[in-house]
């Protein structure tokens, strides 16, 4: 179980970060998903863990949004009663670096160009609708097939294909608008 969790840690964080758009909350979501997997499915064979984890992660993200909706209502009500209570003591968290860049035989200018394209894609992914972003990340980031993605998202395979296609077209158009042809 530990080896599996260590192998999915960074990708799960990135996926949660795209979904919740806040590093602290993304870390909490990933931690909750990992705990749920370990507590409830620790006895499952290793081959079943990737699909179970993806499903748990997606459900944990949805739960996060549900809790945020309720919290924002109460925070709004209480903030009127007690103004000036803000916590500015947030420590910035480091983002994970890819180990693959150090092994690359490309020159610095190639790596810089690749990094800039990845940053543009990251920004554009954040602008996608939630279901498109979710389908795109599961299919192309997590490398799940259509059936696995549909199972993780709780929708049909046709919906996964539609969401992925729309996301890919939107991302390609955004890259073309910035003068990047792939």
MDAnalysis code that builds the backbone (N, CA, C; Angstrom):
import MDAnalysis as mda
import numpy as np

u = mda.Universe.empty(546, n_residues=182, atom_resindex=np.repeat(np.arange(182), 3), trajectory=True)
u.add_TopologyAttr("name", ["N", "CA", "C"] * 182)
u.add_TopologyAttr("resid", np.arange(1, 183))
u.add_TopologyAttr("resname", ["UNK", "UNK", "UNK", "UNK", "UNK", "UNK", "UNK", "UNK", "UNK", "UNK", "UNK", "UNK", "UNK", "UNK", "UNK", "UNK", "UNK", "UNK", "UNK", "UNK", "UNK", "UNK", "UNK", "UNK", "UNK", "UNK", "UNK", "UNK", "UNK", "UNK", "UNK", "UNK", "UNK", "UNK", "UNK", "UNK", "UNK", "UNK", "UNK", "UNK", "UNK", "UNK", "UNK", "UNK", "UNK", "UNK", "UNK", "UNK", "UNK", "UNK", "UNK", "UNK", "UNK", "UNK", "UNK", "UNK", "UNK", "UNK", "UNK", "UNK", "UNK", "UNK", "UNK", "UNK", "UNK", "UNK", "UNK", "UNK", "UNK", "UNK", "UNK", "UNK", "UNK", "UNK", "UNK", "UNK", "UNK", "UNK", "UNK", "UNK", "UNK", "UNK", "UNK", "UNK", "UNK", "UNK", "UNK", "UNK", "UNK", "UNK", "UNK", "UNK", "UNK", "UNK", "UNK", "UNK", "UNK", "UNK", "UNK", "UNK", "UNK", "UNK", "UNK", "UNK", "UNK", "UNK", "UNK", "UNK", "UNK", "UNK", "UNK", "UNK", "UNK", "UNK", "UNK", "UNK", "UNK", "UNK", "UNK", "UNK", "UNK", "UNK", "UNK", "UNK", "UNK", "UNK", "UNK", "UNK", "UNK", "UNK", "UNK", "UNK", "UNK", "UNK", "UNK", "UNK", "UNK", "UNK", "UNK", "UNK", "UNK", "UNK", "UNK", "UNK", "UNK", "UNK", "UNK", "UNK", "UNK", "UNK", "UNK", "UNK", "UNK", "UNK", "UNK", "UNK", "UNK", "UNK", "UNK", "UNK", "UNK", "UNK", "UNK", "UNK", "UNK", "UNK", "UNK", "UNK", "UNK", "UNK", "UNK", "UNK", "UNK", "UNK", "UNK", "UNK", "UNK", "UNK", "UNK", "UNK", "UNK", "UNK"])
u.atoms.positions = np.array([
    [0.830, -1.185, 0.000],
    [0.000, 0.000, 0.000],
    [0.878, 1.253, 0.000],
    [1.943, 1.248, 0.816],
    [2.822, 2.419, 0.900],
    [3.482, 2.730, -0.431],
    [3.925, 1.693, -1.123],
    [4.574, 1.897, -2.424],
    [3.591, 2.485, -3.425],
    [2.357, 1.988, -3.413],
    [1.354, 2.519, -4.334],
    [1.083, 3.987, -4.038],
    [0.877, 4.324, -2.774],
    [0.585, 5.709, -2.407],
    [1.743, 6.633, -2.760],
    [2.963, 6.169, -2.548],
    [4.124, 6.979, -2.912],
    [4.195, 7.199, -4.420],
    [3.770, 6.206, -5.190],
    [3.851, 6.324, -6.652],
    [2.802, 7.268, -7.231],
    [1.683, 7.458, -6.549],
    [0.622, 8.323, -7.077],
    [0.556, 9.688, -6.396],
    [1.387, 9.900, -5.412],
    [1.325, 11.106, -4.595],
    [1.399, 12.397, -5.418],
    [2.397, 12.536, -6.256],
    [2.598, 13.773, -7.011],
    [1.501, 14.000, -8.046],
    [1.140, 12.949, -8.756],
    [0.092, 13.103, -9.770],
    [-1.245, 13.422, -9.114],
    [-1.531, 12.804, -7.987],
    [-2.783, 13.071, -7.283],
    [-2.810, 14.515, -6.789],
    [-1.670, 14.997, -6.295],
    [-1.590, 16.388, -5.856],
    [-1.862, 17.335, -7.012],
    [-1.238, 17.082, -8.149],
    [-1.418, 17.948, -9.314],
    [-2.875, 17.929, -9.764],
    [-3.475, 16.767, -9.768],
    [-4.871, 16.627, -10.166],
    [-5.786, 17.384, -9.196],
    [-5.545, 17.241, -7.916],
    [-6.345, 17.943, -6.913],
    [-6.112, 19.449, -6.997],
    [-4.879, 19.852, -7.283],
    [-4.567, 21.268, -7.410],
    [-5.329, 21.889, -8.576],
    [-5.415, 21.174, -9.691],
    [-6.201, 21.671, -10.820],
    [-7.668, 21.792, -10.441],
    [-8.145, 20.883, -9.638],
    [-9.565, 20.869, -9.291],
    [-9.928, 21.937, -8.266],
    [-9.141, 22.048, -7.192],
    [-9.522, 22.959, -6.108],
    [-8.802, 24.304, -6.176],
    [-7.744, 24.397, -6.955],
    [-7.036, 25.653, -7.228],
    [-6.420, 26.305, -5.994],
    [-6.049, 25.485, -5.024],
    [-5.387, 25.980, -3.824],
    [-4.500, 24.856, -3.293],
    [-3.222, 25.165, -3.068],
    [-2.269, 24.123, -2.688],
    [-2.615, 23.458, -1.359],
    [-2.973, 24.261, -0.351],
    [-3.297, 23.679, 0.953],
    [-4.499, 22.749, 0.869],
    [-5.528, 23.208, 0.190],
    [-6.721, 22.390, 0.056],
    [-6.432, 21.142, -0.776],
    [-5.599, 21.294, -1.805],
    [-5.242, 20.138, -2.633],
    [-4.511, 19.087, -1.803],
    [-3.597, 19.528, -0.954],
    [-2.890, 18.587, -0.081],
    [-3.864, 17.882, 0.862],
    [-4.819, 18.634, 1.397],
    [-5.822, 18.034, 2.289],
    [-6.665, 17.003, 1.548],
    [-7.065, 17.326, 0.324],
    [-7.884, 16.405, -0.471],
    [-7.121, 15.108, -0.732],
    [-5.862, 15.232, -1.141],
    [-5.053, 14.042, -1.431],
    [-4.851, 13.224, -0.162],
    [-4.564, 13.889, 0.938],
    [-4.369, 13.171, 2.202],
    [-5.646, 12.430, 2.602],
    [-6.794, 13.096, 2.482],
    [-8.066, 12.445, 2.815],
    [-8.316, 11.237, 1.927],
    [-8.039, 11.387, 0.624],
    [-8.260, 10.282, -0.307],
    [-7.342, 9.102, 0.021],
    [-6.091, 9.393, 0.345],
    [-5.151, 8.327, 0.683],
    [-5.567, 7.611, 1.972],
    [-6.019, 8.380, 2.953],
    [-6.475, 7.767, 4.203],
    [-7.695, 6.878, 3.976],
    [-8.629, 7.363, 3.173],
    [-9.821, 6.563, 2.881],
    [-9.444, 5.260, 2.186],
    [-8.526, 5.337, 1.229],
    [-8.087, 4.133, 0.522],
    [-7.444, 3.148, 1.495],
    [-6.541, 3.656, 2.326],
    [-5.832, 2.777, 3.258],
    [-6.775, 2.161, 4.292],
    [-7.705, 2.960, 4.799],
    [-8.615, 2.459, 5.841],
    [-9.620, 1.454, 5.298],
    [-10.168, 1.740, 4.139],
    [-11.280, 0.930, 3.639],
    [-10.869, -0.175, 2.667],
    [-9.755, 0.011, 1.977],
    [-9.410, -0.930, 0.923],
    [-7.984, -1.462, 1.049],
    [-7.435, -1.439, 2.242],
    [-6.079, -1.922, 2.460],
    [-5.902, -3.394, 2.167],
    [-6.986, -4.144, 2.167],
    [-6.914, -5.584, 1.928],
    [-7.094, -5.955, 0.459],
    [-7.322, -4.977, -0.400],
    [-7.545, -5.253, -1.824],
    [-6.226, -5.559, -2.518],
    [-6.287, -6.332, -3.622],
    [-5.056, -6.610, -4.373],
    [-4.517, -5.330, -5.022],
    [-3.208, -5.235, -5.183],
    [-2.588, -4.023, -5.740],
    [-3.126, -3.633, -7.121],
    [-3.574, -4.579, -7.889],
    [-4.069, -4.264, -9.238],
    [-5.362, -3.453, -9.199],
    [-6.119, -3.523, -8.107],
    [-7.373, -2.785, -7.994],
    [-7.177, -1.388, -7.409],
    [-6.031, -1.121, -6.824],
    [-5.815, 0.142, -6.124],
    [-5.880, 1.380, -7.021],
    [-5.313, 1.367, -8.237],
    [-5.379, 2.599, -9.045],
    [-6.802, 3.066, -9.328],
    [-7.687, 2.169, -9.713],
    [-9.063, 2.562, -10.006],
    [-9.788, 3.003, -8.735],
    [-9.598, 2.270, -7.656],
    [-10.226, 2.648, -6.392],
    [-9.754, 4.028, -5.946],
    [-8.453, 4.257, -6.057],
    [-7.918, 5.546, -5.621],
    [-8.457, 6.692, -6.467],
    [-8.525, 6.503, -7.787],
    [-9.048, 7.564, -8.641],
    [-10.494, 7.896, -8.291],
    [-11.282, 6.879, -8.057],
    [-12.681, 7.090, -7.697],
    [-12.787, 7.817, -6.351],
    [-11.991, 7.390, -5.380],
    [-11.996, 8.034, -4.070],
    [-11.529, 9.483, -4.182],
    [-10.492, 9.730, -4.977],
    [-9.974, 11.086, -5.152],
    [-11.041, 11.996, -5.763],
    [-11.722, 11.521, -6.794],
    [-12.767, 12.328, -7.429],
    [-13.910, 12.607, -6.452],
    [-14.297, 11.611, -5.681],
    [-15.364, 11.815, -4.690],
    [-14.928, 12.780, -3.588],
    [-13.669, 12.719, -3.197],
    [-13.150, 13.616, -2.169],
    [-13.133, 15.051, -2.682],
    [-12.821, 15.238, -3.949],
    [-12.858, 16.573, -4.548],
    [-14.291, 17.108, -4.540],
    [-15.245, 16.260, -4.913],
    [-16.650, 16.686, -4.881],
    [-17.090, 17.033, -3.458],
    [-16.670, 16.217, -2.489],
    [-17.000, 16.490, -1.092],
    [-16.409, 17.829, -0.647],
    [-15.200, 18.120, -1.109],
    [-14.562, 19.392, -0.783],
    [-15.439, 20.556, -1.247],
    [-15.920, 20.481, -2.490],
    [-16.764, 21.553, -3.019],
    [-18.068, 21.675, -2.238],
    [-18.636, 20.560, -1.845],
    [-19.866, 20.614, -1.046],
    [-19.609, 21.300, 0.294],
    [-18.512, 20.927, 0.961],
    [-18.181, 21.543, 2.246],
    [-17.884, 23.028, 2.081],
    [-17.189, 23.394, 1.011],
    [-16.861, 24.794, 0.770],
    [-18.122, 25.637, 0.615],
    [-19.106, 25.075, -0.042],
    [-20.356, 25.809, -0.249],
    [-21.013, 26.118, 1.096],
    [-21.061, 25.131, 1.963],
    [-21.660, 25.333, 3.287],
    [-20.801, 26.280, 4.115],
    [-19.497, 26.095, 4.097],
    [-18.603, 26.950, 4.878],
    [-18.696, 28.398, 4.432],
    [-18.730, 28.616, 3.124],
    [-18.764, 29.997, 2.638],
    [-20.032, 30.703, 3.098],
    [-21.128, 29.967, 3.195],
    [-22.357, 30.566, 3.685],
    [-22.174, 31.007, 5.139],
    [-21.609, 30.126, 5.978],
    [-21.434, 30.454, 7.386],
    [-20.355, 31.503, 7.592],
    [-19.281, 31.444, 6.816],
    [-18.215, 32.439, 6.942],
    [-18.751, 33.817, 6.583],
    [-19.574, 33.869, 5.551],
    [-20.163, 35.148, 5.163],
    [-21.023, 35.704, 6.287],
    [-21.806, 34.844, 6.894],
    [-22.654, 35.300, 8.007],
    [-21.819, 35.778, 9.192],
    [-20.777, 35.018, 9.550],
    [-19.963, 35.376, 10.716],
    [-19.037, 36.552, 10.436],
    [-18.601, 36.725, 9.200],
    [-17.693, 37.827, 8.895],
    [-18.375, 39.177, 9.079],
    [-19.670, 39.225, 8.909],
    [-20.413, 40.457, 9.145],
    [-20.395, 40.795, 10.635],
    [-20.425, 39.764, 11.467],
    [-20.468, 39.973, 12.913],
    [-19.110, 40.247, 13.530],
    [-18.030, 39.737, 12.917],
    [-16.695, 39.926, 13.498],
    [-15.681, 40.263, 12.407],
    [-15.661, 41.511, 11.922],
    [-14.731, 41.898, 10.863],
    [-13.285, 41.962, 11.359],
    [-12.349, 41.845, 10.433],
    [-10.933, 41.998, 10.746],
    [-10.250, 40.760, 11.251],
    [-10.835, 39.597, 11.094],
    [-10.212, 38.355, 11.571],
    [-9.679, 37.570, 10.390],
    [-8.492, 37.919, 9.937],
    [-7.888, 37.224, 8.804],
    [-6.557, 36.623, 9.237],
    [-6.258, 35.462, 8.728],
    [-4.984, 34.798, 9.022],
    [-4.045, 35.030, 7.855],
    [-2.976, 35.780, 8.086],
    [-1.998, 36.034, 7.037],
    [-0.740, 35.201, 7.236],
    [-0.791, 34.209, 8.106],
    [0.378, 33.400, 8.421],
    [0.476, 32.163, 7.562],
    [0.070, 32.232, 6.316],
    [0.122, 31.049, 5.459],
    [1.526, 30.879, 4.900],
    [2.053, 29.685, 5.052],
    [3.360, 29.375, 4.490],
    [3.189, 28.899, 3.068],
    [3.941, 29.450, 2.116],
    [3.823, 28.959, 0.746],
    [4.404, 27.553, 0.645],
    [3.697, 26.693, -0.029],
    [4.161, 25.316, -0.198],
    [4.927, 25.189, -1.499],
    [5.957, 24.386, -1.462],
    [6.719, 24.164, -2.680],
    [5.956, 23.240, -3.602],
    [6.037, 23.524, -4.889],
    [5.416, 22.626, -5.848],
    [6.417, 21.545, -6.202],
    [5.912, 20.430, -6.657],
    [6.770, 19.301, -6.989],
    [7.427, 19.525, -8.341],
    [8.696, 19.241, -8.401],
    [9.436, 19.331, -9.648],
    [9.474, 17.959, -10.303],
    [9.502, 17.967, -11.595],
    [9.590, 16.711, -12.328],
    [11.042, 16.250, -12.378],
    [11.262, 14.989, -12.037],
    [12.617, 14.433, -12.086],
    [13.063, 14.174, -13.518],
    [12.118, 14.094, -14.438],
    [12.452, 13.757, -15.813],
    [13.247, 14.859, -16.509],
    [13.104, 16.115, -16.082],
    [13.801, 17.204, -16.744],
    [15.311, 17.087, -16.587],
    [15.776, 16.592, -15.461],
    [17.211, 16.479, -15.243],
    [17.828, 15.373, -16.099],
    [17.028, 14.416, -16.539],
    [17.530, 13.311, -17.341],
    [17.473, 13.612, -18.836],
    [16.861, 14.726, -19.179],
    [16.652, 15.073, -20.575],
    [17.961, 15.464, -21.248],
    [18.073, 15.155, -22.532],
    [19.272, 15.502, -23.282],
    [19.049, 16.771, -24.087],
    [17.937, 17.459, -23.848],
    [17.647, 18.693, -24.547],
    [18.475, 19.820, -23.945],
    [18.656, 20.865, -24.731],
    [19.385, 22.020, -24.249],
    [18.518, 22.890, -23.361],
    [19.125, 23.876, -22.725],
    [18.381, 24.764, -21.839],
    [17.247, 25.516, -22.550],
    [17.472, 25.928, -23.777],
    [16.419, 26.668, -24.491],
    [15.224, 25.761, -24.790],
    [15.491, 24.478, -25.098],
    [14.397, 23.533, -25.330],
    [13.604, 23.295, -24.051],
    [14.310, 23.156, -22.939],
    [13.635, 22.945, -21.662],
    [12.825, 24.166, -21.248],
    [13.370, 25.363, -21.526],
    [12.639, 26.589, -21.212],
    [11.359, 26.667, -22.042],
    [11.464, 26.377, -23.332],
    [10.280, 26.403, -24.197],
    [9.243, 25.382, -23.731],
    [9.723, 24.189, -23.368],
    [8.806, 23.155, -22.882],
    [8.144, 23.600, -21.581],
    [8.905, 24.209, -20.696],
    [8.346, 24.679, -19.425],
    [7.298, 25.757, -19.668],
    [7.556, 26.654, -20.620],
    [6.602, 27.713, -20.915],
    [5.311, 27.143, -21.489],
    [5.419, 26.141, -22.359],
    [4.225, 25.501, -22.919],
    [3.434, 24.807, -21.808],
    [4.132, 24.131, -20.909],
    [3.464, 23.445, -19.802],
    [2.757, 24.457, -18.904],
    [3.380, 25.599, -18.653],
    [2.739, 26.635, -17.836],
    [1.481, 27.161, -18.504],
    [1.523, 27.341, -19.822],
    [0.340, 27.803, -20.559],
    [-0.761, 26.753, -20.463],
    [-0.388, 25.484, -20.635],
    [-1.382, 24.409, -20.542],
    [-1.967, 24.358, -19.133],
    [-1.128, 24.508, -18.116],
    [-1.613, 24.531, -16.722],
    [-2.648, 25.634, -16.533],
    [-2.341, 26.823, -17.022],
    [-3.279, 27.943, -16.885],
    [-4.577, 27.666, -17.625],
    [-4.470, 27.130, -18.827],
    [-5.670, 26.860, -19.625],
    [-6.489, 25.719, -19.029],
    [-5.824, 24.732, -18.424],
    [-6.553, 23.642, -17.762],
    [-7.429, 24.179, -16.636],
    [-6.934, 25.170, -15.930],
    [-7.697, 25.748, -14.828],
    [-8.965, 26.438, -15.328],
    [-8.949, 26.869, -16.589],
    [-10.112, 27.558, -17.151],
    [-11.158, 26.611, -17.736],
    [-10.797, 25.344, -17.880],
    [-11.752, 24.378, -18.429],
    [-12.880, 24.113, -17.436],
    [-14.055, 23.760, -17.929],
    [-15.109, 23.308, -17.012],
    [-14.642, 22.070, -16.249],
    [-15.179, 21.883, -15.056],
    [-14.697, 20.829, -14.158],
    [-14.687, 19.442, -14.804],
    [-15.775, 19.055, -15.449],
    [-15.864, 17.702, -16.019],
    [-14.872, 17.516, -17.168],
    [-14.666, 18.544, -17.987],
    [-13.686, 18.449, -19.065],
    [-12.283, 18.309, -18.498],
    [-11.975, 19.126, -17.491],
    [-10.656, 19.061, -16.856],
    [-10.439, 17.687, -16.224],
    [-11.456, 17.194, -15.550],
    [-11.372, 15.894, -14.882],
    [-11.124, 14.785, -15.903],
    [-11.899, 14.767, -16.981],
    [-11.738, 13.733, -18.006],
    [-10.366, 13.830, -18.660],
    [-9.951, 15.032, -18.983],
    [-8.660, 15.236, -19.639],
    [-7.516, 14.748, -18.756],
    [-7.534, 15.122, -17.466],
    [-6.461, 14.717, -16.563],
    [-6.426, 13.207, -16.342],
    [-7.596, 12.606, -16.203],
    [-7.620, 11.158, -16.000],
    [-7.131, 10.411, -17.233],
    [-7.548, 10.876, -18.401],
    [-7.161, 10.176, -19.635],
    [-5.692, 10.400, -19.982],
    [-5.242, 11.656, -19.946],
    [-3.915, 11.967, -20.470],
    [-2.855, 12.143, -19.398],
    [-3.227, 12.549, -18.213],
    [-2.256, 12.685, -17.128],
    [-2.099, 11.355, -16.401],
    [-3.227, 10.752, -16.043],
    [-3.195, 9.479, -15.331],
    [-3.110, 8.282, -16.272],
    [-3.290, 8.515, -17.565],
    [-3.194, 7.489, -18.607],
    [-4.184, 6.345, -18.396],
    [-5.399, 6.677, -17.936],
    [-6.446, 5.674, -17.811],
    [-7.125, 5.517, -19.168],
    [-7.640, 4.325, -19.444],
    [-8.377, 4.164, -20.693],
    [-9.786, 4.736, -20.511],
    [-10.561, 4.733, -21.587],
    [-11.886, 5.355, -21.565],
    [-12.789, 4.688, -20.520],
    [-12.769, 3.362, -20.455],
    [-13.625, 2.646, -19.507],
    [-13.245, 2.969, -18.060],
    [-11.954, 2.996, -17.775],
    [-11.496, 3.312, -16.421],
    [-11.850, 4.748, -16.037],
    [-11.690, 5.659, -16.996],
    [-12.026, 7.059, -16.747],
    [-13.518, 7.205, -16.477],
    [-14.332, 6.515, -17.276],
    [-15.787, 6.570, -17.075],
    [-16.160, 6.035, -15.696],
    [-15.510, 4.956, -15.284],
    [-15.789, 4.392, -13.967],
    [-15.374, 5.361, -12.858],
    [-14.216, 6.005, -13.021],
    [-13.738, 6.944, -12.009],
    [-14.618, 8.187, -11.923],
    [-15.157, 8.621, -13.067],
    [-15.983, 9.823, -13.094],
    [-17.453, 9.538, -12.832],
    [-17.845, 8.278, -12.928],
    [-19.242, 7.922, -12.726],
    [-20.125, 8.366, -13.873],
    [-19.624, 8.222, -15.104],
    [-20.405, 8.612, -16.275],
    [-20.180, 7.586, -17.382],
    [-20.782, 7.810, -18.537],
    [-20.650, 6.870, -19.647],
    [-19.328, 7.095, -20.385],
    [-18.932, 6.094, -21.166],
    [-17.715, 6.212, -21.965],
    [-17.868, 7.298, -23.020],
    [-19.070, 7.440, -23.556],
    [-19.328, 8.494, -24.538],
    [-19.132, 9.883, -23.954],
    [-19.541, 10.065, -22.706],
    [-19.339, 11.353, -22.034],
    [-17.856, 11.643, -21.855],
    [-17.098, 10.617, -21.505],
    [-15.648, 10.790, -21.341],
    [-15.033, 11.239, -22.656],
    [-15.404, 10.583, -23.750],
    [-14.869, 10.944, -25.065],
    [-15.236, 12.379, -25.437],
    [-16.477, 12.755, -25.162],
    [-16.927, 14.110, -25.473],
    [-16.157, 15.137, -24.650],
    [-16.045, 14.899, -23.348],
    [-15.324, 15.839, -22.475],
    [-13.857, 15.955, -22.890],
    [-13.223, 14.833, -23.193],
    [-11.812, 14.853, -23.598],
    [-11.631, 15.599, -24.918],
    [-12.516, 15.343, -25.861],
    [-12.429, 15.999, -27.158],
    [-12.587, 17.511, -27.008],
    [-13.570, 17.937, -26.255],
    [-13.786, 19.377, -26.052],
    [-12.603, 20.019, -25.343],
    [-12.071, 19.331, -24.343],
    [-10.916, 19.860, -23.618],
    [-9.707, 19.976, -24.538],
    [-9.453, 18.948, -25.336],
    [-8.302, 18.963, -26.248],
    [-8.441, 20.083, -27.281],
    [-9.646, 20.262, -27.815],
    [-9.864, 21.332, -28.802],
    [-9.690, 22.710, -28.161],
    [-10.176, 22.869, -26.952],
    [-10.034, 24.151, -26.249],
    [-8.570, 24.448, -25.960],
    [-7.839, 23.441, -25.496],
    [-6.415, 23.633, -25.198],
    [-5.616, 23.914, -26.467],
    [-5.924, 23.190, -27.533],
    [-5.220, 23.409, -28.796],
    [-5.481, 24.818, -29.326],
    [-6.717, 25.278, -29.232],
    [-7.047, 26.633, -29.688],
    [-6.316, 27.680, -28.845],
    [-6.236, 27.443, -27.548],
    [-5.535, 28.379, -26.664],
    [-4.048, 28.438, -27.013],
    [-3.457, 27.292, -27.300],
    [-2.038, 27.262, -27.679],
    [-1.819, 27.951, -29.029],
    [-2.713, 27.679, -29.980],
    [-2.590, 28.326, -31.299],
    [-2.718, 29.837, -31.164],
    [-3.600, 30.318, -30.277],
    [-3.781, 31.750, -30.096],
    [-2.521, 32.420, -29.524],
    [-1.683, 31.622, -28.891],
    [-0.419, 32.139, -28.332],
    [0.749, 31.843, -29.272],
    [0.441, 31.363, -30.488],
    [1.482, 31.119, -31.484],
    [2.229, 29.826, -31.336],
    [1.646, 28.866, -30.621],
    [2.298, 27.575, -30.395],
    [1.589, 26.530, -31.216],
    [2.315, 25.896, -32.098],
    [1.774, 24.818, -32.919],
    [2.414, 23.511, -32.464],
    [1.566, 22.537, -32.155],
    [2.091, 21.223, -31.719],
    [1.939, 20.204, -32.807],
])
